[in-house]
Amino acid sequence: MNKTAVITGVGQGLAFCLAKKHLEMGDEVYGLERDSIDQTRQLAKQYPDTFHLSDCDVCNTQQIKAALAPALAAGKQIDYLYSVAGMFEEEDRVGIADTDIDGGMKMFEVNALGGIRVVKEAAPLLGKGTVIVLVTSEAGSINNCRRPNMYLYDMSKAAANMSARVLSNEFYQQGVRVFAIHPGWMKTKLGGITAAESTTAIQPQESADGIWDIVNRAAEIPPTWEYMTYQGDLMPW
Ligand SMILES: NC(=O)c1ccc[n+]([C@@H]2O[C@H](COP(=O)([O-])OP(=O)(O)OC[C@H]3O[C@@H](n4cnc5c(N)ncnc54)[C@H](OP(=O)(O)O)[C@@H]3O)[C@@H](O)[C@H]2O)c1
């Protein structure tokens, strides 16, 4: 049976790959992106009946409500909710003396709070079998953190990890699985020039394939496995 997916930040990178994969499988996709761009407009033309594309900033509750309104009207359960939208600013790669806390608040809003803003509005459509993926990062692992800088990105991703745990605590008994996933170091806009030139960074498609595998075997994954890499390896909080 065809499934329904909600995907944020769908314009490019990992989210775009996930959207394409679901559409190719015949699923219905509600794609949220800040401003429509060519590649998503093309995809919407290719899948006019199943790809519902909305301009939506994940910091804007009214835009989230509008993007999800057709799904709410249809009353169909959301099978997959991927919170992928995220941002990183190179200026954050500095020590405390140079960290621009006020300037970095947008990054915090997007990375830490964007996911729960969307889940909050989608909550009436979550149910038994729904899988929520919050794409966080290894940068959110307090245990693994060895960086002497990047305060705001790391802190925003640690907060997103915490939101995954609390959502899991709230929804697990209703049959909803919630995962915080590190997608790997990817050659995307966010990955920047260092990822683009690296021989070890991966293409976002590889990450999407790994996440696809995880969500499709969600029912077999032990309840304590919540924070994982895209390859399904457990991460320490
Ligand atoms: N790339 C990596 O190496 C890496 C590593 C660890 C974790 N991650 C995480 O993986 C996720 C996907 O990143 P990616 O590498 O695929 O990056 P990407 O290609 O740059 O995609 C990020 C997407 O998020 C969207 N976005 C940013 N702010 C938004 C907002 N306020 N509202 C709605 N959409 C917004 C961007 O839209 P615009 O085009 O409008 O900016 C873009 O479509 C992010 O959460 C990132 O933090 C990435």
The ligand as an ORCA input file, in Angstrom:
! r2SCAN-3c Opt
* xyz 0 1
  N      26.019     17.773      4.995
  C      26.580     17.240      6.072
  O      27.759     16.863      6.065
  C      25.746     17.026      7.319
  C      26.354     16.408      8.419
  C      25.624     16.202      9.568
  C      24.294     16.611      9.617
  N      23.730     17.213      8.549
  C      22.322     17.611      8.642
  O      21.611     17.006      7.586
  C      20.467     17.809      7.243
  C      20.404     17.971      5.728
  O      21.499     18.711      5.310
  P      22.112     18.653      3.844
  O      23.535     18.318      3.998
  O      21.232     17.848      2.951
  O      22.091     20.207      3.505
  P      21.505     21.084      2.324
  O      21.661     20.386      1.006
  O      22.145     22.412      2.488
  O      19.962     21.115      2.668
  C      19.467     21.771      3.781
  C      18.035     22.129      3.479
  O      17.448     22.727      4.632
  C      16.720     23.860      4.172
  N      16.495     24.852      5.199
  C      17.400     25.587      5.872
  N      16.778     26.420      6.694
  C      15.444     26.226      6.533
  C      14.280     26.779      7.091
  N      14.336     27.758      8.019
  N      13.075     26.313      6.697
  C      12.993     25.355      5.775
  N      14.042     24.794      5.180
  C      15.264     25.230      5.574
  C      17.571     24.414      3.044
  O      16.816     25.322      2.278
  P      17.505     26.586      1.545
  O      17.998     26.036      0.248
  O      16.392     27.546      1.424
  O      18.624     27.044      2.420
  C      17.936     23.127      2.332
  O      16.921     22.723      1.440
  C      20.626     19.114      8.023
  O      19.784     19.089      9.153
  C      22.087     19.101      8.458
  O      22.324     19.832      9.638
  C      24.424     17.438      7.388
*
